[in-house]
Amino acid sequence: MRKSQEVKNSEALSLLQKALKIKQKTLKGKHPDIVQSYGSIGLIYYELTEYDKALDCLNEALRIADNIWAGPFLFKADIYNNLGLVYRSKGDYSKAEDLYRYALCIREKIYPSDHPMILATKNNIAQVYASEERYREAILLFETVIREYRKKSTEDSAFLATVYDNLSTAYREIGKYEDAIDVCTEGLNIRKNIYGKRSLDYAISLNNLALIYYEMGALNDAADIFSEALAIKKETLPEIHGQISIGYFNLGLVYDKLHRDNEALENYRASIEIDNELEAYEDVLLTAEYVAEIYERNDMPEDAEAYRTLCREEDEY
């Protein structure tokens, strides 16, 4: 559950902050352990979406690291990479790309070109391209990562499946649906081989495949695949979970487009119920608007207004 993960992150943050205070008292100011502590605290703030605090900690880690290591050093590459993660999440893609490239420059001086750390950094840069809607550049770089990975190893990995998913999304965004399906299926098969067909990772890949069919208008195929993904999520996750809410919402979208209104409403309501429990009120507002539109087109203005009133009340709250 979303709240449970936040509690774990908050507990980890408290422990790391206490450890940092002890290190600051017992070690010299310019010490690698202090750099590591600031870096770890920065990542926890990133997970908590407290991005400004994450940047403060990561920049402090980088400042101390620069005083310890004059030249390229692996831990500095990690800091640059993590700073890139934060700036990408903040939507500052230009800054994120610069930082990823700093990390790549250091790693290329230390590792061979097909090393996993270099491939991971290139994948991050390609994700920035995709975020900026530079999809053709993203596709070329994702394909490069896959090609260089395959040169070194015939073994599948979760990382490779993720790159296939990223490549598939880029193809989907430019309307190359057949290529998107082929690539997504590659990632899906890798996850099936690693985790099995009843795993959450497999379900999330199924969801990605269903999105492609949805966007290309193959709605019955999309409904079947979304349903399969949701069934797996319900087997593997707590009843109140964001991924299950997403599954219901996606099914609602498909049934909505098929004008199977009762099934659409059933799934939208299930999504709203979970999001209310999770206090994900922005998601509640979005789904409530879809429900109102169904009632409106079925000449049920009072029911539509009831859901729109819910939207207004949540907005004021």
Residue, then its C-alpha position, 0 to 999 in steps of 0.5 A: m500500500r502507498k501509505s505503508q511504503e511512505v511509513k517505511n521511507s520515513e523510518a529509513l530517513s530517521l535512521l539515516q539522519k541519526a547515523l549522519k549526525i553520529k558520523q559528523k561528530t566522529l569523522k572528519g568533515k571530508h569523509p566518504d561515509i558522510v558523502q554516502s549518508y547524504g546521498s542515501i538521505g537524498l534518495i529517500y527524499y526523492e522516494l518521498t517526492e520531497y525533491d527540493k530536500a533531495l537536491d539539497c542533500l545530493n548537492e551537499a554529497l557532491r560538494i564534499a565528494d569534490n573536495i575528496w576526489a579531484g578526478p572521476f570517481l564512481f561515487k560521484a557518477d552515482i550522485y550525478n545520476n541520482l541528481g538526474l533522477v530528481y530533476r527529471s521527476k521535477g520536469d527539468y529535462s535539460k538539467a537531467e540530461d546534463l547530469y546523466r551525461y556527467a555520470l556517463c562521462i565518468r563511467e565511460k572512463i572506468y567501465p567498458s562500453d557494454h557494462p551494465m552501469i553504462l547501459a543503465t545511464k544511456n537508458n536514463i538519457a533515452q528516457v529524458y528524450a522520451s519525456e521531451e517527446r524526442y521519441r525518434e532519438a529515444i528509440l535509437l538510444f533504447e535500441t543501442v542499449i538493447r544491441e550492446y546488452r545482447k553483444k555481451s549476454t544472451e541472458d535475460s534480465a529485469f533491466l532488459a525487460t524495462v528497456y524493451d518496455n521503454l522502447s515499446t512506449a516510444y513506438r506507441e507514442i509515435g503511432k508505430y503500434e505493430d512495432a510497439i506490440d512486438v517489442c512489448t511482447e519481448g519484455l513480457n516474455i522476459r518477465k514471464n521467464i524471470y518471475g512467472k505468469r502470476s507475478l506483479d511484474y508480468a501483470i504490469s507488462l500485460n497492462n502496457l501491452a493492453l494500452i497499445y491495443y487500446e490506443m490502436g482501437a482494438l478495444n476487445d483485445a485491450a479489455d481481455i488483456f486488462s482483465e488478465a492483468l487485473a486478475i493477477k494484481k488482485e492475486t498478488l497485492p493487498e485489496i487496497h492498492g494503487q495498482i489495483s485501482i489503475g486496473y479497474f480504471n483502465l477497464g473502465l476506460v475500455y468499456d466506456k469507449l465500447h459503450r458498455d456503460n454498466e461495466a464501465l461504471e462498475n469499474y470506475r466506482a471500484s477505482i474510486e473506492i480504492d483511491n478514496e481509501l488511499e487518499a488519492y483525491e486527484d485520481v478520485l476527481l478524474t474518475a468521477e468526471y468520467v462517471a458523470e459523463i456516462y450518466e450525462r450521455n444516458d440522460m441522467p443529469e441528476d446522477a451526473e450532477a451528483y458526481r460533479t458535486l463530488c468533484r467540486e467538494e473534493d476540489e475545495y477540500 
